[in-house]
Structures are given as C-alpha cells and as structure tokens.
C-alpha cells in the first residue's frame, strides 16, 4: 500500500513513521508540490526489494526459477518423499 504525505508533514512525523509503517505495512511516498520525491519503507521491505533485484539480475537463478515453475505447473517435479530419499534426508 502506497500512501502519500507532504514533505512538510513528514518532517513533523518522522520519528513516528517507523511504527506507522510497521503497523500499516507498505511504503510511504513523500511528496513535494504534489509529486513524489522520496519513498520511505521499513528496512525489512527494503531488504526484500534488494533481494528480489539481485535474483532478477542473476541469469542462472532466473533460469532455475523458470524451470521450477514450468515443472511445477506441468507436474514434472519430484515428489517430496522421493527427493528426501535421494538426498538422504
């Protein structure tokens, strides 16, 4: 959920923003003259975005992800019990 808040209001609410964002979730767009100029989010949300960008930028990981999705949707994967036996788990 993206909410907008003017920069003048954000200045006054800065110390309470971490709690608000943790409770409400999402990202806060700080605006100047009605246009977004900053995004404020929880650190957890920020790290999740960085991780997603890292995965999307890794051709090998993306190829493996696409293969896994294809196998899962076509039911070509290995069932969990067989995988555990094969991995000696």
C-alpha positions as a printed Julia matrix, in Angstrom:
89×3 Matrix{Float64}:
  0.0     0.0     0.0
  1.48    3.33   -1.07
  0.33    6.4     0.81
  1.28    9.99    0.08
  2.33   12.56    2.64
  3.6    16.1     2.0
  7.23   16.68    2.95
  6.25   19.33    5.49
  4.01   16.84    7.29
  6.62   14.07    7.05
  9.14   16.34    8.76
  6.86   16.6    11.8
  6.02   12.89   11.82
  9.47   11.47   11.07
 10.02    9.89   14.48
  6.64    8.11   14.4
  6.91    6.84   10.81
  8.72    3.57   11.66
  5.89    2.45   13.93
  3.21    3.55   11.47
  4.83    1.72    8.58
  5.37   -1.4    10.66
  1.71   -1.44   11.67
  0.24   -0.48    8.3
  2.83   -2.07    6.06
  3.68   -0.81    2.63
  5.58    2.24    1.52
  5.09    5.92    2.12
  5.61    8.39   -0.73
  6.8    11.78    0.49
  5.69   14.49   -1.88
  6.84   18.0    -2.72
  4.33   20.17   -4.58
  2.18   17.07   -5.08
  4.88   14.98   -6.77
  6.63   12.0    -5.11
 10.26   12.77   -4.24
 11.11   10.14   -1.61
  9.97    6.65   -0.65
 10.01    5.59    2.99
  9.61    1.93    3.93
 10.57   -0.49    6.67
 14.07   -1.92    6.5
 12.59   -5.4     6.04
 10.69   -4.22    2.96
 13.84   -2.54    1.6
 15.91   -5.72    2.04
 13.2    -7.78    0.32
 13.32   -5.43   -2.67
 17.13   -5.67   -2.85
 16.96   -9.46   -2.7
 14.38   -9.53   -5.47
 16.51   -7.27   -7.66
 19.54   -9.49   -7.01
 17.62  -12.61   -8.03
 16.17  -10.95  -11.13
 19.67   -9.85  -12.15
 21.14  -13.35  -11.87
 20.58  -15.18  -15.17
 21.33  -18.61  -13.64
 18.9   -18.14  -10.76
 16.2   -16.9   -13.12
 16.7   -19.88  -15.43
 16.37  -22.23  -12.45
 13.28  -20.38  -11.25
 11.63  -20.56  -14.67
 12.46  -24.26  -14.92
 10.99  -24.88  -11.46
  7.8   -23.01  -12.34
  7.48  -24.96  -15.59
  8.0   -28.26  -13.78
  5.55  -27.36  -11.04
  2.81  -26.29  -13.43
  3.27  -29.37  -15.63
  3.59  -31.69  -12.62
  7.01  -32.92  -13.79
  8.74  -32.29  -10.49
  9.92  -34.85   -7.97
  7.65  -35.53   -5.01
  8.96  -34.57   -1.56
  9.42  -38.12   -0.26
 11.46  -39.15   -3.32
 13.59  -36.01   -3.03
 14.3   -36.72    0.65
 15.35  -40.31   -0.16
 17.56  -39.12   -3.0
 19.22  -36.55   -0.71
 19.47  -38.97    2.25
 17.35  -36.73    4.48
